Amino acid sequence: MKTRNRILEPNPKMWSRAFTQIHVGSRTYIKPAEIVMISADISYSYIYLSDGKKIIVSTNIQKLQERLLGVQHIVRVHRSHIINVNYLQSFDKGRAALKNNWSCPVSRRKRDNLEQAIIFF
């Protein structure tokens, strides 16, 4: 089975509006600044918040990434992980340590995205 890498580009309409809240699933809206990490599990996503809560939504990680495109401090670092750079505590080759003792893997191909986001912010 052949897979295609799809490059996502933000919609210019999204730049003009302020990101107060994004829709993450059913009737749940979350402020992007409260998201520490998003972890994927098949068609479900676990959203880890800054207050220590963990929310399970039935929206896949690709959909959430598309909804978060205009938010500059959120970066996809692995096939199954998106992190908020503001909560990044340390980063080495293969892992990123985040707030509340959470960590996630960082893939080799997406390491550059994370390094650019750290430099930019």
N, C-alpha and C positions, 0 to 999 in steps of 0.2 A: 504494500500500500504506500503510495507516494503522498508525502505531506508537503504543504506549502506554508512558508513563513509569510504571514501577512503583516505588513507594516501599518500600524495605526497612526493616523495623523489627526490632531485636534481640529474640530470644526471651528472656524472663525466666529460663528455665532456664540459659541461657548465662552470665548475670551471676554466678551463684553459683559456677560452677567456674572454676578458675584456668586461664588459657590457657598451658599449658606447651608444647604443640605442636599444630599443625593438620595435617590431611591435605591434601596438595597434588596428589597423583596417584600412581597405582600403589601402590608401597610406600614412598613418600617422605613424611616428616613433618618440618616445620620449625618452629622457635620463631618466633613473630611478631616478637620483638624483633630478630631477625637479618635480617628482610626490609627492604631499602631501597626497592625499587620493584618493581612488577609491570607488565609491558607485554603487551598482547594482540596476537595475530596470528591472526585468524580463530578457529579452535577450539583453538589452542595458546596457552600463556602462557609468557613469559620471566620468571623470578624472579631479581632481582638481590640478592645477599646482601652483608652488611656486610664480609665478608672478601674481596670482589672476585669471587667466583664467580658464574656465571650458569647457572641451571638451566632446562631446557626441560621443560614438563609438558603433557600432552594434556588438561588441564582448562581450560575457558574462564574468562574473567575474571569473569563473573557468578557462577559457582559459587564461585570463590575469594573474591569479595566477600561472599557469603552466609556462608561459613565464618569470615570475619574480622570479622563484624558486632560482636561483643562487645569487640573490641580497639579502644580509644579513640584511639590515636595513628595509626591507619591510615585514610587518606581517599582517596576516589576523586576525582580532579581532572580527568579527561578520559574520554571514551568508551572509550579503550583504555589508561588508565594509573591505577594506584593507587600512592600513595606513603606512606612512613612519615615523619611530621612530625619525628620525632627526628633524622633524617638530613638535614633541609632546611637548606641553607646560605644561599640567597638566593631571592627570589621577586619577580618583577615582573609586569606585566600578563599576558603571554602564556606565560611560561616559569618553571619551577621548577628551580633548580640543587641537585643533591644531592651526597652523598659520592662519592668516586672519579671526579670529573668527569662524572657522569651528569646528564642533564637530561631533562625531559619537558615537553610542552605543558600549559597549564592553560586549560580552556575558560571562556568568559565565564559560562556558567550555573552552573558548579561552583566558580567563584572564591570565592564567599561561603562555601562549605563549608570551603575551605582557610583562609580568613581567620579563621573561627570556631575552627577547630582550632588555629591558631597562638595565638590569644588565650587559648583554654582551657588550652593546655599551655604 
